Amino acid sequence: MLALILSPLYIFATWLIAFMVNRWLKACFKHTHILVRILIYGLFIFAASAMPIGFLLPYSKIKFAFQHYGSMWLGVLMYSMFPAVIYLVFCLIWRIHKKRTGSTESMERPRQVAIGWASAGIIFTLVICLYGFIHATDTRITEYTVELPKKNCELQELNAVMVADMHMGANIGVPEMEKMVKLINECEPDIVFICGDIFDNIYDALDEPEKLISLYREINSKYGVYACYGNHDIDEPVLAGFTFNQDAKKESDPRMDEFLEKAGVKLLRDEGVLIDNNFYVYGRPDYVRPGRGIVLRDNPREIIEKIYLDTNSFIKEDGKTELEYDYDWILGMSDDAPQI
C-alpha cells in the first residue's frame, strides 16, 4: 500500500531528473534537436516503468529481468536527487537574491555555475552508481572473539560462521552464491548459522535452483548448517521493497522448505537441536510473519536452549526484551529498523 502512496513522488522525481538533464543539454549546447529531448524523456520513461512492469508481469525471466533493472534504476534515481536538490536550492537562492536587491545582473554567471554543478552532479551519480554496480556483491568477513564461561562443556573453542540477507532471487543468483560458499569454506567453520532472508520473497525468481542447492551442499562444516527464516522468506509480491496487505496468512513457499532440505540446511522454526551434547541451537521465526503452522512464537521463558538465532532480537515479550533472558549467544540478522 505504501508503494502506491509514494508512487506520485517516484513519478515526479523521474520527471524532474529528465527535465533537468534536458535543461542541462540545452544550456551546454543551446541548440538541442527536439528528437534528442524526446529520446531522453523516452529513456527515462522506460527506466521508470521497468519496476511496475516487472511487478505486473506473470512469472517469467522477462519479469525478473524488469525487476532487476528496475531496482538498479531506483538506486540511480535516489543518487541523482542529491545534486538535483542542491541545484534547485541554488536557483531559489539566486532568485531571492535578485528580488531583494533589485539586481539586473545577467544570469550568465549563475548559468555557468549551474552548468558546472549539473555536470558535476551527473559525474557524481555515474561514479557512485558504477561503483555500486561493480561492488554490489562484494562480501566482507568480520571476525569476533566471544568468550563464554561454560560449565560441563567439553568444547574449548567453536569456530562459528554467521551469514544472513542473501536475498536469492532476481538480483542474487549462482555467481554470488559461489563467492559466498567459497568465503564460508575459507573460514573453516565448525558450524554455520544462516540468520534469515535467504530468499527474496519469490521462489520462482531463482535462476537455477538445483545449481544453488548443490552450492549449499558444498559448505564444509563439522556440525552442519542451521537456518531460520526472516521477513523476506515469504511468498508475496513486492514492489520497490514494499509489500501489500492481504487477508491470507503470509507464509513461505513450500518449495523454500524443500530447497533447504535438499541443500542440507536444517531449518529451525521455533525449535532447537542439541549439538554434540554440548550446546543447543534454537531458531526463531520472524516476529511479524512467523510462517506456516505457527500462530504465536514460543515465549522466551519457555526457551532454555543457550544459543539463539533470531531475526527480531529486540522485540519485547512479557515486559522484557529477549536480550534480558539467560541466553549465552544471540545471533541476529539486520532488523531493518534499526539495522542491528
Beta strands, then each sheet from edge to edge (+ up, - down):
strand 1: 160-163
strand 2: 191-195
strand 3: 225-228
strand 4: 265-267
strand 5: 271-275
strand 6: 279-283
strand 7: 307-310
strand 8: 316-317
strand 9: 320-321
strand 10: 329-332
sheet 1: 1+ 2+ 3+ 4+
sheet 2: 5+ 6- 7- 10-
sheet 3: 8+ 9-
end
